[in-house]
């Protein structure tokens, strides 16, 4: 079974985003806002995964895929940081950028290029 790069990005980004959100249970002070932490982490992972997948489909370079992953995930993490507190900057930014690196690498390495219909050629 091979997935196109955006779909693979969706799956990997969503999974890593969910794991990132669930890691909030390790911090007791986040207990009152855990539903928001999980929701926004999952949403950040899904959106960045799909976006990184589309970039990886357009550009066939591992370096571009990883750099795009870092940039897209950092931008989305910054949006979450603006909603949260600046004191949590590195707690949100570093896992987000790591997610971008992993999704960028995975989509370039294992994603299947989408086939263009013959009529569109």
MODELLER restraints for C-alpha pairs under 7 A, 6 or more apart:
rsr = mdl.restraints
at = mdl.atoms
rsr.add(forms.Gaussian(group=physical.xy_distance, feature=features.Distance(at['CA:2:A'], at['CA:112:A']), mean=6.17, stdev=0.5))
rsr.add(forms.Gaussian(group=physical.xy_distance, feature=features.Distance(at['CA:3:A'], at['CA:111:A']), mean=5.85, stdev=0.5))
rsr.add(forms.Gaussian(group=physical.xy_distance, feature=features.Distance(at['CA:3:A'], at['CA:112:A']), mean=5.65, stdev=0.5))
rsr.add(forms.Gaussian(group=physical.xy_distance, feature=features.Distance(at['CA:4:A'], at['CA:111:A']), mean=5.32, stdev=0.5))
rsr.add(forms.Gaussian(group=physical.xy_distance, feature=features.Distance(at['CA:4:A'], at['CA:112:A']), mean=4.52, stdev=0.5))
rsr.add(forms.Gaussian(group=physical.xy_distance, feature=features.Distance(at['CA:4:A'], at['CA:113:A']), mean=5.80, stdev=0.5))
rsr.add(forms.Gaussian(group=physical.xy_distance, feature=features.Distance(at['CA:4:A'], at['CA:114:A']), mean=5.69, stdev=0.5))
rsr.add(forms.Gaussian(group=physical.xy_distance, feature=features.Distance(at['CA:5:A'], at['CA:53:A']), mean=4.69, stdev=0.5))
rsr.add(forms.Gaussian(group=physical.xy_distance, feature=features.Distance(at['CA:5:A'], at['CA:54:A']), mean=6.74, stdev=0.5))
rsr.add(forms.Gaussian(group=physical.xy_distance, feature=features.Distance(at['CA:5:A'], at['CA:56:A']), mean=6.71, stdev=0.5))
rsr.add(forms.Gaussian(group=physical.xy_distance, feature=features.Distance(at['CA:5:A'], at['CA:57:A']), mean=5.98, stdev=0.5))
rsr.add(forms.Gaussian(group=physical.xy_distance, feature=features.Distance(at['CA:5:A'], at['CA:107:A']), mean=5.18, stdev=0.5))
rsr.add(forms.Gaussian(group=physical.xy_distance, feature=features.Distance(at['CA:5:A'], at['CA:111:A']), mean=4.39, stdev=0.5))
rsr.add(forms.Gaussian(group=physical.xy_distance, feature=features.Distance(at['CA:5:A'], at['CA:112:A']), mean=5.78, stdev=0.5))
rsr.add(forms.Gaussian(group=physical.xy_distance, feature=features.Distance(at['CA:5:A'], at['CA:113:A']), mean=6.55, stdev=0.5))
rsr.add(forms.Gaussian(group=physical.xy_distance, feature=features.Distance(at['CA:6:A'], at['CA:50:A']), mean=4.84, stdev=0.5))
rsr.add(forms.Gaussian(group=physical.xy_distance, feature=features.Distance(at['CA:6:A'], at['CA:53:A']), mean=3.82, stdev=0.5))
rsr.add(forms.Gaussian(group=physical.xy_distance, feature=features.Distance(at['CA:6:A'], at['CA:54:A']), mean=5.36, stdev=0.5))
rsr.add(forms.Gaussian(group=physical.xy_distance, feature=features.Distance(at['CA:7:A'], at['CA:50:A']), mean=6.76, stdev=0.5))
rsr.add(forms.Gaussian(group=physical.xy_distance, feature=features.Distance(at['CA:8:A'], at['CA:107:A']), mean=6.29, stdev=0.5))
rsr.add(forms.Gaussian(group=physical.xy_distance, feature=features.Distance(at['CA:8:A'], at['CA:111:A']), mean=6.29, stdev=0.5))
rsr.add(forms.Gaussian(group=physical.xy_distance, feature=features.Distance(at['CA:9:A'], at['CA:49:A']), mean=4.11, stdev=0.5))
rsr.add(forms.Gaussian(group=physical.xy_distance, feature=features.Distance(at['CA:9:A'], at['CA:50:A']), mean=5.13, stdev=0.5))
rsr.add(forms.Gaussian(group=physical.xy_distance, feature=features.Distance(at['CA:9:A'], at['CA:52:A']), mean=6.56, stdev=0.5))
rsr.add(forms.Gaussian(group=physical.xy_distance, feature=features.Distance(at['CA:9:A'], at['CA:53:A']), mean=4.96, stdev=0.5))
rsr.add(forms.Gaussian(group=physical.xy_distance, feature=features.Distance(at['CA:9:A'], at['CA:103:A']), mean=5.96, stdev=0.5))
rsr.add(forms.Gaussian(group=physical.xy_distance, feature=features.Distance(at['CA:9:A'], at['CA:107:A']), mean=6.02, stdev=0.5))
rsr.add(forms.Gaussian(group=physical.xy_distance, feature=features.Distance(at['CA:10:A'], at['CA:46:A']), mean=5.22, stdev=0.5))
rsr.add(forms.Gaussian(group=physical.xy_distance, feature=features.Distance(at['CA:10:A'], at['CA:49:A']), mean=4.77, stdev=0.5))
rsr.add(forms.Gaussian(group=physical.xy_distance, feature=features.Distance(at['CA:10:A'], at['CA:50:A']), mean=4.95, stdev=0.5))
rsr.add(forms.Gaussian(group=physical.xy_distance, feature=features.Distance(at['CA:12:A'], at['CA:49:A']), mean=6.85, stdev=0.5))
rsr.add(forms.Gaussian(group=physical.xy_distance, feature=features.Distance(at['CA:12:A'], at['CA:103:A']), mean=6.31, stdev=0.5))
rsr.add(forms.Gaussian(group=physical.xy_distance, feature=features.Distance(at['CA:13:A'], at['CA:45:A']), mean=4.37, stdev=0.5))
rsr.add(forms.Gaussian(group=physical.xy_distance, feature=features.Distance(at['CA:13:A'], at['CA:46:A']), mean=5.10, stdev=0.5))
rsr.add(forms.Gaussian(group=physical.xy_distance, feature=features.Distance(at['CA:13:A'], at['CA:48:A']), mean=6.75, stdev=0.5))
rsr.add(forms.Gaussian(group=physical.xy_distance, feature=features.Distance(at['CA:13:A'], at['CA:49:A']), mean=4.43, stdev=0.5))
rsr.add(forms.Gaussian(group=physical.xy_distance, feature=features.Distance(at['CA:13:A'], at['CA:99:A']), mean=6.91, stdev=0.5))
rsr.add(forms.Gaussian(group=physical.xy_distance, feature=features.Distance(at['CA:13:A'], at['CA:103:A']), mean=6.21, stdev=0.5))
rsr.add(forms.Gaussian(group=physical.xy_distance, feature=features.Distance(at['CA:14:A'], at['CA:42:A']), mean=5.68, stdev=0.5))
rsr.add(forms.Gaussian(group=physical.xy_distance, feature=features.Distance(at['CA:14:A'], at['CA:45:A']), mean=4.85, stdev=0.5))
rsr.add(forms.Gaussian(group=physical.xy_distance, feature=features.Distance(at['CA:14:A'], at['CA:46:A']), mean=4.48, stdev=0.5))
rsr.add(forms.Gaussian(group=physical.xy_distance, feature=features.Distance(at['CA:16:A'], at['CA:45:A']), mean=6.53, stdev=0.5))
rsr.add(forms.Gaussian(group=physical.xy_distance, feature=features.Distance(at['CA:16:A'], at['CA:99:A']), mean=6.57, stdev=0.5))
rsr.add(forms.Gaussian(group=physical.xy_distance, feature=features.Distance(at['CA:17:A'], at['CA:41:A']), mean=4.94, stdev=0.5))
rsr.add(forms.Gaussian(group=physical.xy_distance, feature=features.Distance(at['CA:17:A'], at['CA:42:A']), mean=4.34, stdev=0.5))
rsr.add(forms.Gaussian(group=physical.xy_distance, feature=features.Distance(at['CA:17:A'], at['CA:44:A']), mean=6.61, stdev=0.5))
rsr.add(forms.Gaussian(group=physical.xy_distance, feature=features.Distance(at['CA:17:A'], at['CA:45:A']), mean=4.28, stdev=0.5))
rsr.add(forms.Gaussian(group=physical.xy_distance, feature=features.Distance(at['CA:18:A'], at['CA:38:A']), mean=6.38, stdev=0.5))
rsr.add(forms.Gaussian(group=physical.xy_distance, feature=features.Distance(at['CA:18:A'], at['CA:41:A']), mean=6.23, stdev=0.5))
rsr.add(forms.Gaussian(group=physical.xy_distance, feature=features.Distance(at['CA:18:A'], at['CA:42:A']), mean=4.78, stdev=0.5))
rsr.add(forms.Gaussian(group=physical.xy_distance, feature=features.Distance(at['CA:20:A'], at['CA:41:A']), mean=6.32, stdev=0.5))
rsr.add(forms.Gaussian(group=physical.xy_distance, feature=features.Distance(at['CA:21:A'], at['CA:37:A']), mean=5.52, stdev=0.5))
rsr.add(forms.Gaussian(group=physical.xy_distance, feature=features.Distance(at['CA:21:A'], at['CA:38:A']), mean=4.06, stdev=0.5))
rsr.add(forms.Gaussian(group=physical.xy_distance, feature=features.Distance(at['CA:21:A'], at['CA:41:A']), mean=5.04, stdev=0.5))
rsr.add(forms.Gaussian(group=physical.xy_distance, feature=features.Distance(at['CA:21:A'], at['CA:42:A']), mean=6.72, stdev=0.5))
rsr.add(forms.Gaussian(group=physical.xy_distance, feature=features.Distance(at['CA:22:A'], at['CA:38:A']), mean=6.09, stdev=0.5))
rsr.add(forms.Gaussian(group=physical.xy_distance, feature=features.Distance(at['CA:24:A'], at['CA:30:A']), mean=6.49, stdev=0.5))
rsr.add(forms.Gaussian(group=physical.xy_distance, feature=features.Distance(at['CA:24:A'], at['CA:34:A']), mean=6.86, stdev=0.5))
rsr.add(forms.Gaussian(group=physical.xy_distance, feature=features.Distance(at['CA:25:A'], at['CA:31:A']), mean=6.91, stdev=0.5))
rsr.add(forms.Gaussian(group=physical.xy_distance, feature=features.Distance(at['CA:44:A'], at['CA:76:A']), mean=6.24, stdev=0.5))
rsr.add(forms.Gaussian(group=physical.xy_distance, feature=features.Distance(at['CA:48:A'], at['CA:72:A']), mean=6.08, stdev=0.5))
rsr.add(forms.Gaussian(group=physical.xy_distance, feature=features.Distance(at['CA:48:A'], at['CA:73:A']), mean=5.66, stdev=0.5))
rsr.add(forms.Gaussian(group=physical.xy_distance, feature=features.Distance(at['CA:49:A'], at['CA:103:A']), mean=6.30, stdev=0.5))
rsr.add(forms.Gaussian(group=physical.xy_distance, feature=features.Distance(at['CA:52:A'], at['CA:68:A']), mean=6.46, stdev=0.5))
rsr.add(forms.Gaussian(group=physical.xy_distance, feature=features.Distance(at['CA:52:A'], at['CA:69:A']), mean=5.56, stdev=0.5))
rsr.add(forms.Gaussian(group=physical.xy_distance, feature=features.Distance(at['CA:52:A'], at['CA:104:A']), mean=6.11, stdev=0.5))
rsr.add(forms.Gaussian(group=physical.xy_distance, feature=features.Distance(at['CA:53:A'], at['CA:107:A']), mean=5.97, stdev=0.5))
rsr.add(forms.Gaussian(group=physical.xy_distance, feature=features.Distance(at['CA:55:A'], at['CA:65:A']), mean=6.79, stdev=0.5))
rsr.add(forms.Gaussian(group=physical.xy_distance, feature=features.Distance(at['CA:56:A'], at['CA:65:A']), mean=5.27, stdev=0.5))
rsr.add(forms.Gaussian(group=physical.xy_distance, feature=features.Distance(at['CA:56:A'], at['CA:107:A']), mean=6.43, stdev=0.5))
rsr.add(forms.Gaussian(group=physical.xy_distance, feature=features.Distance(at['CA:56:A'], at['CA:108:A']), mean=5.84, stdev=0.5))
rsr.add(forms.Gaussian(group=physical.xy_distance, feature=features.Distance(at['CA:57:A'], at['CA:113:A']), mean=6.24, stdev=0.5))
rsr.add(forms.Gaussian(group=physical.xy_distance, feature=features.Distance(at['CA:62:A'], at['CA:105:A']), mean=6.51, stdev=0.5))
rsr.add(forms.Gaussian(group=physical.xy_distance, feature=features.Distance(at['CA:62:A'], at['CA:108:A']), mean=5.92, stdev=0.5))
rsr.add(forms.Gaussian(group=physical.xy_distance, feature=features.Distance(at['CA:65:A'], at['CA:104:A']), mean=4.66, stdev=0.5))
rsr.add(forms.Gaussian(group=physical.xy_distance, feature=features.Distance(at['CA:65:A'], at['CA:105:A']), mean=6.46, stdev=0.5))
rsr.add(forms.Gaussian(group=physical.xy_distance, feature=features.Distance(at['CA:65:A'], at['CA:108:A']), mean=6.41, stdev=0.5))
rsr.add(forms.Gaussian(group=physical.xy_distance, feature=features.Distance(at['CA:66:A'], at['CA:100:A']), mean=6.95, stdev=0.5))
rsr.add(forms.Gaussian(group=physical.xy_distance, feature=features.Distance(at['CA:66:A'], at['CA:101:A']), mean=5.08, stdev=0.5))
rsr.add(forms.Gaussian(group=physical.xy_distance, feature=features.Distance(at['CA:66:A'], at['CA:104:A']), mean=4.48, stdev=0.5))
rsr.add(forms.Gaussian(group=physical.xy_distance, feature=features.Distance(at['CA:66:A'], at['CA:105:A']), mean=5.76, stdev=0.5))
rsr.add(forms.Gaussian(group=physical.xy_distance, feature=features.Distance(at['CA:69:A'], at['CA:100:A']), mean=3.92, stdev=0.5))
rsr.add(forms.Gaussian(group=physical.xy_distance, feature=features.Distance(at['CA:69:A'], at['CA:101:A']), mean=5.41, stdev=0.5))
rsr.add(forms.Gaussian(group=physical.xy_distance, feature=features.Distance(at['CA:69:A'], at['CA:103:A']), mean=6.64, stdev=0.5))
rsr.add(forms.Gaussian(group=physical.xy_distance, feature=features.Distance(at['CA:69:A'], at['CA:104:A']), mean=4.95, stdev=0.5))
rsr.add(forms.Gaussian(group=physical.xy_distance, feature=features.Distance(at['CA:70:A'], at['CA:97:A']), mean=4.97, stdev=0.5))
rsr.add(forms.Gaussian(group=physical.xy_distance, feature=features.Distance(at['CA:70:A'], at['CA:100:A']), mean=4.73, stdev=0.5))
rsr.add(forms.Gaussian(group=physical.xy_distance, feature=features.Distance(at['CA:70:A'], at['CA:101:A']), mean=5.71, stdev=0.5))
rsr.add(forms.Gaussian(group=physical.xy_distance, feature=features.Distance(at['CA:73:A'], at['CA:96:A']), mean=5.47, stdev=0.5))
rsr.add(forms.Gaussian(group=physical.xy_distance, feature=features.Distance(at['CA:73:A'], at['CA:97:A']), mean=5.44, stdev=0.5))
rsr.add(forms.Gaussian(group=physical.xy_distance, feature=features.Distance(at['CA:73:A'], at['CA:100:A']), mean=5.20, stdev=0.5))
rsr.add(forms.Gaussian(group=physical.xy_distance, feature=features.Distance(at['CA:74:A'], at['CA:93:A']), mean=6.26, stdev=0.5))
rsr.add(forms.Gaussian(group=physical.xy_distance, feature=features.Distance(at['CA:74:A'], at['CA:96:A']), mean=6.16, stdev=0.5))
rsr.add(forms.Gaussian(group=physical.xy_distance, feature=features.Distance(at['CA:74:A'], at['CA:97:A']), mean=5.49, stdev=0.5))
rsr.add(forms.Gaussian(group=physical.xy_distance, feature=features.Distance(at['CA:77:A'], at['CA:92:A']), mean=6.32, stdev=0.5))
rsr.add(forms.Gaussian(group=physical.xy_distance, feature=features.Distance(at['CA:77:A'], at['CA:93:A']), mean=5.58, stdev=0.5))
rsr.add(forms.Gaussian(group=physical.xy_distance, feature=features.Distance(at['CA:77:A'], at['CA:96:A']), mean=5.88, stdev=0.5))
rsr.add(forms.Gaussian(group=physical.xy_distance, feature=features.Distance(at['CA:81:A'], at['CA:89:A']), mean=6.12, stdev=0.5))
rsr.add(forms.Gaussian(group=physical.xy_distance, feature=features.Distance(at['CA:81:A'], at['CA:92:A']), mean=6.81, stdev=0.5))
